[in-house]
Amino acid sequence: MSGYFGFGWESPAQHQFRFLFKAHGTTVVEALSLEIKRSVQRVPFPDVISIICSDDDYESLIAAFEDKTVSLALRRLSSRTQLYVVSFDHTGSPINLERIGSWGSEDDFKPDIINNFNEIKKQGIKALFESKEVVVPAPAGFRFRKPSGDYSTHFIRAEEALSDSESVEFLAFCLLERISHRSVANQALEVIFVDTMAIASVAYALRQTLVRLGQNPRIESFHSHEGIEMIQAPVPGTAFCIISASSSMSLQRKWKEHVECDDCDVVTLVTLAGAIDEHLALFAYTRPVEWKSGEDELPDLQDLQIFGERFQPQQMPIKKAKISLTVHDSPTAKAIVDEYHDLDVFRVNKRSGEKIRALWVDAQKFIAGPQFTMWLQGKLAKIDPSSVQAIVYQGDDASEILAQICGSLLRKGEAGKEIQIIRDADLETEGSFDQSRTLLIVSAVASRGTKLQSIARDLRDRHLGKKIYLIGLLLTRKLEESVFCEASLRQAKLVNNDVNVYRSIAIGTALASAYESEAALYRRNASIEKLVPHRAALLFNNEEIPSELSLSPDNLGNPMQLRKDFAYWNDHYTQGPQHAPLVLLTIGAVLQHARDGKFKNPDHWLRSHAMQQVVLEPLLFMRYNDGVIQAAILRQANPSELDYSALPDESRLVRTILEGQIIYRNRPQGEAAVEFLLALRTGRLKLTKQDSIEFKRFALEKLTDESDQLLVALIAEERHASEDEVF
């Protein structure tokens, strides 16, 4: 929150204006300076920056331009940008308009501002409501039953746009004109009605202005359709009503009929284009294409009742997602495992440059894989070496090696002719490129492809010809990131570029937060850290973690073993602890597929539309009972997906699994005990309060051996959390 609400406007003469509405109160020079700097950095570049303020703030705002901090910001104004300050009165009309300084052209833009002030306000309202997701779709399989009793696939929540004070005050400023045009404008306003207290902030901001005029109306909610009949009609001219939203404007008509007032005594903030009386609303949204309403148009859908003062949807039951091999298998993860399970290519929580990679790839080992080499040779065999003028590589050692391999293989087909190899950072110093010849751009491992997109951007104005991209591994958080990356690289003005990716896989974002929360736990609790000093030091310093220590050892300090017959792998690997990074990769890919995929059965989707929590079915931990796999699920699942605190039956089942881990803590059946208790302690796994108490009591009774110190510490030590949490 900066104290300013900004929006753009294009004048009829196509000049670009940037308006900054200042919330009422003290002028903070640092905030003013920052907003001016932000304004001149926008695209399109503004011809005019105009600050709108109340008449009470006008003099202090003018004085602020003498401050050194603001003066420095003003130097950023270009030779064509003018700066104005305009103040408004209690009707929302402009009364003072002053140009600040002599920057910009000689054109006089004052008439543009004065003559188009209402249009400027409308543009601001449009920017306010379109900036947030105000129109909310119902979850798949559901229809909203609105307070009016009507059915619809969407519901309008105007309050979603009112997330900061400057937005609220701007909306109140836009309502001043409506207030001044009431049917009995000279009558003192005694009450401002709202249909929900969710928009009461607008009414209070409006009252703040009226108080300066000697009026102090009270604020009262009539609770939408269900409460309108309980309101006693006020004396004409003494009330003004603000309705948050109505897709059909029916609530405004119902209010007018009940209290016998005119259109100018009530306003609906948001409606839909095409509604009867839409011109009376402050803003009309374009109706979504998929919008449907009426019971006849929405058969075979479950009702989702909208109720309460803040129009909350009736609580949907928590969804339990089922993970299935036949539905969620990851062929890419399986192929990576087949090729690299014995090559120690993947590590966890490793520093790479300035970033910490939750799952790090040894790119040089990756491109040395025999199947990758065959793939690369096949791709290069389809390229005419004489058409390639240069190879550009992503600026890391492995990509440079890949570029040299590509150059060597291409030279064999071109009688030893040299092909220039260029590092991405050196592109700026290179001369012009032959537009008729191809550029080959290579990357051994790309994380979301941001560096490749940067290369494409640097070449955009310098090489319009074809580009061929060769990417070893594209490792992303979500499927949509890899799709976007490939599409953006493929797109060009004159030609279609070729984008070739050997392996592309999305593994989610949970793993990084799992290691961060583990490290934070050790930092906060010296008594736990001293029990795992080596592991804590590796996490604190982001040092290379051996593969077998990617997950916490079992209760006896031994690395957990991955046994044969892991359902998501082919049976080519040997049993052992060295596979933990690849298990994390596989489980991450499986869970992210469950989140991103499209499935016939919604129970297979680890996600939902609005307003429904989704958890993993606890039976997953019984179906995959190897400790390594269970630990990977605990680390790759999002905390919300392991939150069973509102599900008594599922919580009880998880508690039973935890008790089994305690009982068999020194046997293979309980080797993930430390990982389960870490998840509980860091809040990634949650039970009901009663199950937490019962499990703690059970565990402390069982954990009596010398080797149980870490498990006891994870349960018994105090945690920095709210008092009502047990873990």
C-alpha positions in Angstrom: 0.0 0.0 0.0 1.5 3.3 -1.1 -1.4 5.6 -0.5 -2.0 6.1 -4.2 -4.3 4.3 -6.6 -2.9 4.5 -10.2 -4.5 4.0 -13.6 -4.0 5.0 -17.2 -6.2 6.9 -19.6 -5.9 7.8 -23.3 -7.3 11.2 -24.2 -9.5 11.7 -27.4 -6.3 13.1 -29.0 -4.5 9.8 -28.1 -2.2 11.4 -25.4 -1.3 9.0 -22.6 -2.2 10.1 -19.1 -1.2 8.4 -15.8 -3.5 9.4 -12.9 -2.5 8.9 -9.3 -5.4 9.2 -6.8 -4.1 10.2 -3.4 -5.8 8.8 -0.3 -6.8 11.4 2.2 -4.2 12.2 4.9 -0.6 13.2 5.4 1.5 13.5 2.2 4.4 11.1 2.6 7.2 12.4 0.3 8.8 9.0 0.0 5.6 7.4 -1.2 5.0 10.3 -3.6 8.5 10.0 -5.0 8.1 6.3 -5.5 4.8 6.6 -7.4 6.3 9.2 -9.7 9.3 6.9 -10.5 6.9 4.0 -11.1 4.8 6.1 -13.4 7.6 7.1 -15.7 8.7 3.5 -16.0 5.3 2.4 -17.4 4.5 1.4 -20.9 3.2 3.3 -22.8 5.2 6.2 -21.5 2.9 8.9 -20.1 2.6 12.3 -21.7 1.0 13.5 -18.5 1.1 12.5 -14.9 -1.8 13.9 -12.9 -2.3 13.5 -9.1 -5.9 13.7 -7.9 -6.4 14.7 -4.3 -9.1 16.2 -2.0 -9.2 19.9 -1.5 -8.0 19.5 2.1 -4.8 17.8 0.9 -4.1 20.2 -2.0 -1.8 22.7 -0.3 0.3 20.0 1.5 0.7 18.1 -1.7 1.8 21.2 -3.6 4.3 21.9 -0.8 5.7 18.3 -1.1 7.2 19.0 -4.5 9.7 21.3 -2.8 11.1 18.4 -0.9 14.5 17.1 -2.0 13.3 13.5 -2.2 10.5 14.4 -4.6 12.7 16.8 -6.6 15.1 13.9 -7.3 12.1 11.8 -8.6 11.0 14.7 -10.8 14.3 14.6 -12.6 13.2 11.3 -14.1 10.5 13.0 -16.0 11.3 13.1 -19.7 11.3 16.2 -21.9 7.8 15.3 -23.0 6.0 14.5 -19.7 4.0 17.1 -17.9 2.9 16.9 -14.2 -0.4 18.3 -12.8 -2.1 18.3 -9.5 -6.0 18.5 -9.5 -8.1 18.7 -6.4 -11.8 18.0 -6.0 -14.6 19.3 -3.8 -17.4 17.5 -1.9 -19.2 16.8 -5.1 -16.2 15.1 -6.7 -15.8 17.9 -9.2 -12.3 19.5 -10.0 -11.8 22.9 -8.4 -8.0 23.4 -8.6 -5.7 22.3 -11.4 -2.1 23.4 -11.4 0.9 22.4 -13.5 4.0 21.5 -11.5 7.4 22.6 -12.9 8.2 23.2 -16.6 8.9 19.7 -17.7 7.3 18.3 -20.9 5.9 19.8 -24.0 4.3 23.2 -24.4 0.8 21.7 -24.9 -1.9 22.7 -22.5 -3.5 19.5 -21.2 -5.7 21.3 -18.6 -8.8 21.2 -20.9 -8.3 17.4 -21.4 -8.5 16.9 -17.6 -11.3 19.3 -16.8 -13.6 18.4 -19.8 -13.1 14.6 -19.4 -13.1 14.3 -15.7 -16.1 12.0 -15.5 -14.6 9.8 -18.2 -11.4 9.7 -16.3 -13.2 8.5 -13.2 -14.9 5.8 -15.2 -11.6 4.6 -16.5 -10.3 4.4 -13.0 -13.3 2.4 -11.9 -12.7 0.0 -14.8 -9.1 -0.4 -13.8 -10.1 -1.0 -10.2 -12.6 -3.8 -10.8 -10.8 -5.5 -13.7 -7.6 -5.8 -11.7 -9.0 -8.4 -9.4 -10.9 -11.6 -9.8 -14.3 -10.2 -9.0 -16.3 -12.6 -11.0 -15.9 -16.0 -9.3 -16.8 -19.3 -11.1 -18.5 -22.1 -9.3 -16.5 -25.3 -8.9 -16.9 -28.0 -11.5 -20.2 -29.9 -11.0 -21.8 -27.0 -9.0 -24.0 -24.0 -9.5 -24.3 -21.0 -7.2 -27.7 -20.5 -5.5 -27.5 -16.7 -4.9 -29.2 -14.8 -2.1 -31.9 -13.8 -4.5 -32.8 -17.4 -5.0 -31.6 -17.4 -8.6 -29.0 -19.9 -10.0 -25.8 -19.1 -11.8 -22.5 -20.5 -12.8 -20.7 -17.3 -11.5 -21.0 -15.0 -8.6 -19.9 -11.3 -8.4 -17.8 -10.4 -5.3 -17.2 -6.6 -5.6 -15.3 -6.6 -2.3 -12.4 -8.6 -3.9 -11.3 -5.3 -5.5 -11.3 -3.4 -2.2 -8.1 -4.9 -0.8 -6.3 -1.6 0.1 -7.3 1.8 1.5 -6.5 3.8 -1.6 -8.8 1.7 -3.8 -11.6 2.1 -1.2 -11.1 5.9 -1.0 -11.0 6.2 -4.8 -14.4 4.4 -5.0 -15.8 6.7 -2.4 -14.5 9.7 -4.4 -16.4 8.4 -7.4 -19.6 8.2 -5.4 -19.5 11.8 -4.3 -21.2 12.9 -7.6 -24.0 10.4 -6.9 -24.4 11.7 -3.4 -24.6 15.3 -4.7 -27.4 14.3 -7.2 -29.7 12.8 -4.6 -33.4 13.5 -5.0 -33.2 15.9 -2.1 -29.6 17.0 -2.3 -29.8 19.7 0.3 -31.2 17.3 3.0 -28.6 16.1 5.5 -27.7 12.5 5.0 -28.5 10.5 8.1 -27.7 6.9 7.1 -25.7 5.1 4.4 -27.1 1.6 3.8 -25.0 -1.2 2.4 -26.2 -4.7 1.4 -23.2 -6.3 3.1 -20.7 -5.2 5.6 -18.0 -6.5 3.2 -18.2 -3.2 1.5 -18.7 -1.1 4.6 -15.2 0.3 4.1 -16.5 2.3 1.1 -19.3 3.7 3.2 -17.0 4.7 6.0 -14.6 6.4 3.5 -17.6 8.3 2.1 -18.7 9.4 5.5 -15.1 10.7 6.2 -15.7 13.3 3.4 -19.3 14.1 4.6 -18.0 14.7 8.2 -16.0 17.6 6.9 -19.3 19.1 5.6 -20.9 18.7 9.0 -22.8 15.5 8.2 -22.2 12.3 10.2 -24.4 9.5 8.8 -24.5 6.1 10.4 -23.6 3.0 8.5 -26.1 0.1 8.4 -26.3 -3.2 6.6 -29.7 -4.6 5.4 -28.2 -8.1 4.7 -29.0 -8.4 1.0 -32.3 -9.9 -0.2 -33.1 -11.7 3.0 -33.0 -8.6 5.2 -34.5 -5.9 2.9 -38.0 -6.4 4.2 -36.8 -5.7 7.8 -35.7 -2.1 6.9 -38.0 0.7 7.8 -38.2 3.1 4.9 -36.2 6.3 5.8 -37.4 9.8 5.4 -37.0 10.8 1.7 -33.6 12.4 1.0 -32.0 11.2 4.3 -30.5 7.9 3.1 -28.2 6.7 0.4 -27.8 3.0 -0.4 -24.7 1.2 -1.8 -25.2 -2.3 -3.2 -22.1 -4.3 -3.7 -23.1 -6.3 -6.8 -26.1 -7.6 -8.7 -25.8 -9.4 -12.0 -29.3 -8.5 -13.0 -29.7 -5.2 -11.0 -32.7 -6.8 -9.4 -31.6 -5.9 -5.8 -31.5 -2.2 -6.8 -35.0 -2.3 -8.2 -36.2 -4.2 -5.1 -34.6 -1.5 -2.8 -36.2 1.3 -4.8 -39.6 -0.4 -4.5 -39.3 -1.1 -0.8 -38.1 2.4 0.4 -39.8 4.3 -2.5 -36.7 6.2 -3.6 -35.3 7.4 -6.9 -32.5 6.0 -8.9 -30.2 8.7 -7.7 -30.6 7.5 -4.0 -29.1 4.1 -4.6 -26.1 2.8 -6.6 -24.9 -0.7 -7.5 -21.2 -1.0 -7.7 -20.9 -3.9 -10.1 -23.3 -5.6 -12.6 -23.0 -7.4 -15.9 -23.2 -5.8 -19.3 -26.6 -6.4 -20.8 -28.5 -6.3 -17.5 -31.6 -4.2 -17.3 -30.6 -0.7 -15.9 -26.9 -1.5 -16.3 -26.3 2.2 -16.9 -27.3 2.9 -13.3 -24.4 0.8 -12.0 -20.9 2.2 -11.4 -19.3 -0.5 -13.5 -20.6 -3.3 -15.8 -18.5 -6.4 -16.4 -18.5 -8.1 -19.8 -20.5 -11.2 -19.2 -18.2 -14.3 -19.3 -18.8 -16.5 -22.3 -19.4 -19.5 -20.1 -21.9 -17.7 -17.8 -25.2 -19.5 -17.5 -28.1 -18.7 -15.2 -31.5 -20.0 -14.4 -32.5 -23.4 -13.2 -33.5 -24.6 -16.6 -30.0 -23.9 -18.1 -28.2 -25.6 -15.3 -29.5 -29.1 -14.9 -27.7 -32.0 -13.1 -25.5 -29.6 -11.0 -25.3 -29.5 -7.3 -26.3 -26.4 -5.5 -23.7 -24.3 -3.7 -25.7 -21.9 -1.5 -24.4 -18.4 -1.0 -25.2 -17.2 2.5 -24.2 -15.0 5.3 -23.3 -11.3 5.7 -20.2 -11.7 3.6 -21.7 -13.9 0.9 -19.6 -16.9 1.6 -20.3 -20.1 -0.3 -21.6 -22.9 1.8 -18.6 -24.9 3.0 -17.9 -27.7 0.5 -16.7 -31.0 1.9 -13.0 -31.5 1.8 -12.0 -33.5 -1.3 -9.8 -36.6 -0.9 -7.8 -37.2 -4.1 -6.8 -40.7 -5.0 -3.3 -41.3 -6.6 -3.3 -44.2 -9.0 -0.5 -45.8 -11.0 -2.8 -46.3 -14.0 -3.9 -42.7 -14.0 -0.9 -40.7 -12.7 2.1 -42.6 -14.1 4.9 -40.4 -15.3 6.5 -41.9 -18.4 9.1 -39.1 -18.4 10.2 -39.8 -14.8 10.4 -43.5 -15.6 12.6 -42.8 -18.7 14.9 -40.6 -16.7 15.2 -43.3 -14.0 15.9 -46.0 -16.6 18.8 -43.9 -18.1 20.3 -42.3 -15.0 19.6 -44.5 -11.9 23.3 -45.6 -11.6 24.9 -42.2 -12.7 24.3 -40.0 -9.6 23.0 -37.2 -11.7 20.5 -35.7 -9.2 21.1 -34.1 -5.8 18.9 -32.2 -3.4 19.0 -28.7 -1.8 22.3 -27.7 -3.5 23.5 -24.2 -4.2 23.8 -23.4 -7.9 25.2 -19.9 -8.3 23.1 -17.6 -6.2 20.1 -20.0 -6.1 19.4 -23.0 -4.0 18.0 -25.8 -6.1 15.7 -28.2 -4.2 16.4 -30.7 -6.9 19.8 -30.1 -8.6 20.9 -31.8 -11.8 24.5 -32.5 -12.7 24.1 -31.3 -16.2 27.4 -32.6 -17.5 26.5 -36.1 -16.4 23.0 -35.7 -17.8 24.3 -34.9 -21.4 26.8 -37.8 -21.1 23.9 -40.3 -21.0 24.0 -42.7 -23.9 20.4 -42.3 -24.8 20.7 -38.5 -24.8 23.7 -38.8 -27.1 21.7 -40.9 -29.6 18.8 -38.4 -29.4 21.2 -35.5 -30.0 22.9 -37.2 -33.0 19.4 -37.9 -34.5 18.4 -34.2 -34.2 21.7 -32.9 -35.6 21.5 -35.3 -38.5 18.4 -33.5 -39.7 20.1 -30.1 -39.8 22.0 -28.9 -42.8 25.4 -27.9 -41.4 25.9 -25.2 -44.1 22.8 -23.5 -42.9 24.1 -23.0 -39.3 26.0 -19.8 -38.9 26.6 -20.0 -35.1 25.8 -22.0 -32.0 24.6 -19.9 -29.0 24.7 -21.6 -25.6 23.2 -20.9 -22.2 26.0 -19.6 -20.0 27.0 -22.6 -18.0 29.8 -25.2 -18.4 27.6 -28.1 -19.4 25.8 -26.1 -22.1 29.2 -25.0 -23.4 30.3 -28.6 -23.6 27.0 -29.4 -25.4 27.6 -26.6 -27.9 31.1 -27.9 -28.6 29.6 -31.4 -29.2 27.1 -30.0 -31.5 29.8 -28.0 -33.4 31.9 -31.1 -33.7 29.1 -33.3 -35.0 28.0 -30.6 -37.5 31.6 -30.1 -38.7 31.8 -33.7 -39.7 29.0 -33.1 -42.2 30.6 -29.9 -43.5 34.1 -31.1 -44.3 35.6 -29.6 -41.1 34.3 -26.1 -41.6 34.3 -24.1 -38.3 31.0 -23.0 -36.7 31.2 -20.1 -34.4 30.2 -20.8 -30.8 28.9 -17.9 -28.7 28.2 -17.7 -25.0 24.8 -15.9 -24.2 26.5 -13.2 -22.2 28.6 -12.3 -25.3 25.7 -11.7 -27.7 25.8 -8.0 -27.1 29.3 -7.7 -28.4 28.6 -9.8 -31.5 28.1 -8.1 -34.9 25.1 -8.6 -37.1 23.8 -12.0 -38.0 23.0 -13.3 -41.5 19.2 -13.4 -41.5 19.1 -16.2 -44.1 21.0 -18.6 -41.9 20.0 -20.6 -38.8 21.1 -20.1 -35.2 21.4 -23.2 -33.1 20.7 -22.4 -29.4 21.5 -25.1 -26.8 21.0 -25.7 -23.1 22.0 -28.7 -21.2 19.5 -28.2 -18.3 16.9 -25.4 -18.2 14.9 -24.4 -15.1 11.6 -23.0 -16.5 13.5 -21.7 -19.5 13.9 -18.2 -18.4 17.6 -17.9 -19.6 16.6 -19.3 -23.0 13.8 -16.7 -23.2 16.3 -14.1 -22.3 18.5 -15.2 -25.2 15.5 -15.1 -27.6 14.7 -11.6 -26.4 18.3 -10.4 -27.0 18.2 -11.9 -30.5 14.8 -10.6 -31.4 15.9 -7.4 -33.2 19.2 -8.8 -34.5 18.2 -12.1 -36.1 14.9 -12.6 -37.7 15.8 -15.9 -39.3 15.1 -19.4 -38.1 16.4 -20.6 -34.7 16.7 -24.3 -33.6 16.6 -24.9 -29.9 18.1 -28.1 -28.4 17.3 -28.6 -24.6 18.5 -31.5 -22.6 16.2 -31.3 -19.6 13.5 -28.8 -19.0 12.7 -28.9 -15.3 9.7 -26.8 -14.2 7.4 -26.4 -11.3 4.2 -26.7 -13.3 3.2 -28.3 -16.6 2.0 -24.9 -17.9 5.5 -23.4 -17.4 7.1 -25.9 -19.8 4.2 -25.4 -22.3 4.6 -21.7 -22.1 8.4 -21.9 -22.5 8.3 -24.0 -25.6 5.5 -21.9 -27.1 7.3 -18.6 -26.5 10.6 -20.0 -28.0 8.7 -21.4 -31.0 7.0 -18.1 -31.7 8.6 -15.7 -34.2 7.5 -12.9 -36.6 8.6 -14.4 -39.9 9.3 -18.1 -39.2 8.5 -20.9 -36.9 11.4 -21.9 -34.7 12.1 -25.5 -33.9 12.1 -26.4 -30.2 13.5 -29.8 -29.3 13.4 -31.0 -25.7 14.9 -34.3 -24.7 13.1 -34.6 -21.4 10.6 -32.2 -19.8 9.2 -32.7 -16.3 7.3 -30.7 -13.7 7.8 -31.6 -10.1 6.0 -28.9 -8.1 7.3 -26.4 -5.5 6.8 -28.3 -2.2 10.3 -29.8 -2.0 12.1 -26.5 -1.5 9.8 -25.5 1.4 10.2 -28.9 3.0 14.0 -28.4 3.3 13.6 -24.8 4.3 11.2 -25.7 7.1 13.5 -28.5 8.3 16.5 -26.2 8.4 14.4 -23.5 10.2 13.4 -26.1 12.8 17.1 -27.0 13.6 18.0 -23.3 13.8 15.2 -22.6 16.3 15.9 -25.7 18.4 19.4 -26.3 19.5 18.4 -29.4 21.4 17.2 -31.0 18.1 20.1 -29.7 16.1 22.7 -31.3 18.4 21.1 -34.7 17.7 21.6 -34.3 13.9 24.7 -32.0 13.7 26.0 -33.2 10.3 22.6 -33.0 8.6 21.9 -29.6 10.1 25.3 -28.3 8.9 24.6 -29.5 5.4 21.2 -27.7 5.3 22.5 -24.5 7.0 25.4 -24.2 4.5 23.5 -25.5 1.4 26.4 -27.9 0.9 26.2 -30.9 -1.4 24.1 -33.6 0.3 25.0 -37.2 -0.6 22.2 -39.0 -2.4 21.7 -41.4 0.5 21.1 -38.4 2.9 18.5 -36.7 0.7 16.0 -37.9 3.3 16.4 -38.3 7.0 17.9 -41.6 8.1 15.8 -44.1 10.1 15.7 -44.1 13.9 19.0 -46.0 14.1 20.8 -43.6 11.8 20.8 -45.8 8.7 19.9 -44.3 5.3 16.5 -45.6 4.1 16.6 -48.3 1.4 14.5 -48.3 -1.7 13.5 -51.9 -2.3 12.6 -53.6 -5.5 9.2 -53.3 -7.2 8.6 -49.6 -6.9 5.4 -49.3 -8.9 6.4 -46.2 -10.9 9.8 -47.6 -12.0 10.9 -50.4 -14.3 12.6 -53.2 -12.5 16.2 -52.3 -13.7 17.6 -50.8 -10.5 19.4 -52.3 -7.5 18.1 -52.0 -4.0 19.8 -49.3 -1.9 19.7 -45.8 -0.4 21.3 -44.0 -3.4 18.0 -43.6 -5.3 16.4 -41.0 -2.9 16.8 -38.0 -5.3 15.2 -39.9 -8.2 12.3 -41.1 -5.9 11.7 -37.4 -5.0 11.8 -36.6 -8.7 9.3 -39.3 -9.5 6.9 -38.5 -6.6 7.1 -34.8 -7.5 6.2 -35.6 -11.1 3.3 -37.9 -10.1 1.8 -35.4 -7.7 2.2 -32.5 -10.1 0.6 -34.5 -12.8 -2.3 -35.1 -10.4 -2.5 -31.3 -9.9 -2.1 -30.2 -13.6 -3.7 -33.1 -15.5 -7.3 -33.5 -16.8 -9.1 -36.6 -15.6 -12.5 -38.1 -16.3 -12.9 -38.9 -12.6 -12.6 -35.8 -10.4 -11.4 -37.9 -7.5 -8.1 -38.2 -9.4 -7.5 -34.5 -9.6 -5.4 -33.1 -6.7 -7.0 -29.8 -7.1 -10.4 -28.2 -7.2 -12.0 -25.0 -8.4 -12.8 -22.2 -5.9 -13.3 -22.8 -2.2 -12.5 -26.5 -1.7 -9.6 -28.0 0.1 -8.1 -31.1 -1.4 -6.1 -33.6 0.5 -4.2 -36.8 -0.4 -6.1 -39.9 0.5 -4.3 -41.3 3.6 -4.4 -44.9 2.2 -1.6 -43.7 -0.1 0.9 -44.2 2.8 -0.3 -47.8 3.3 -0.2 -48.6 -0.4 3.3 -47.3 -0.8 4.9 -48.5 2.5 8.6 -48.2 1.7 10.0 -45.5 3.9 11.8 -43.7 1.1 8.5 -43.4 -0.9 6.5 -42.3 2.2 9.2 -39.7 3.0 9.1 -38.4 -0.6 5.3 -38.0 -0.5 5.6 -36.1 2.8 8.2 -33.7 1.2 6.6 -33.3 -2.3 3.0 -32.8 -1.1 1.9 -29.3 -0.3 1.0 -28.8 3.4 -2.6 -28.2 2.5 -2.7 -31.6 0.9 -1.6 -33.2 4.2 -3.9 -31.2 6.5 -6.3 -33.7 8.0 -7.2 -31.5 11.0 -10.8 -31.1 9.8 -11.3 -34.8 8.8 -11.7 -36.9 11.9 -11.8 -40.3 10.1 -8.8 -39.6 7.9 -6.9 -38.1 10.8 -7.5 -41.2 12.8 -6.2 -43.3 10.0 -3.0 -41.2 9.7 -2.6 -41.5 13.5 -2.7 -45.2 13.2 0.0 -45.1 10.5 2.1 -42.9 12.8 1.6 -45.2 15.7 2.8 -48.1 13.5 5.9 -46.1 12.6 6.6 -45.7 16.4 6.1 -49.4 17.1 8.3 -50.5 14.3 10.8 -47.6 14.4 13.8 -49.9 14.4 12.6 -52.2 11.7 12.0 -51.6 7.9 8.3 -51.1 8.5 9.0 -48.0 10.5 12.1 -46.5 8.9 10.2 -43.3 7.9 9.4 -42.5 11.6 11.8 -39.5 11.7 10.4 -38.1 8.4 6.8 -38.5 9.7 7.6 -36.7 12.9 9.5 -34.0 11.1 6.4 -33.4 8.9 4.3 -33.1 12.1 6.7 -30.9 13.9 7.1 -28.4 11.0 3.3 -28.3 10.4 3.4 -30.0 6.9 1.3 -32.9 8.3 -1.7 -32.1 10.5 -4.1 -34.2 12.6 -7.1 -33.2 14.5 -6.3 -31.7 17.9 -7.6 -34.8 19.7 -5.6 -37.2 17.5 -2.5 -35.0 18.1 -2.9 -35.3 21.9 -3.5 -39.1 21.7 -0.6 -39.7 19.4 1.8 -37.7 21.6 0.7 -39.6 24.6 1.1 -42.9 22.8 4.5 -42.1 21.4 6.1 -40.8 24.6 5.0 -44.0 26.4 6.7 -46.1 23.7 9.9 -44.1 23.1 12.1 -45.2 26.0 15.3 -46.5 24.2 18.6 -44.6 24.0 18.2 -44.5 20.2 14.8 -42.7 20.5 16.2 -39.3 21.5 15.5 -37.6 18.2 12.0 -38.9 18.0 11.3 -37.8 21.6 12.8 -34.4 20.9 10.6 -33.9 17.8 7.5 -34.7 19.9 8.3 -33.3 23.3 10.1 -30.0 22.7 8.2 -26.8 22.7 7.4 -25.4 19.3 7.0 -21.8 18.2 3.3 -22.0 17.4 -0.1 -21.0 18.7 -1.1 -22.4 22.1 -3.8 -24.6 20.7 -1.4 -26.6 18.5 0.2 -29.7 19.9 2.7 -30.2 17.1 
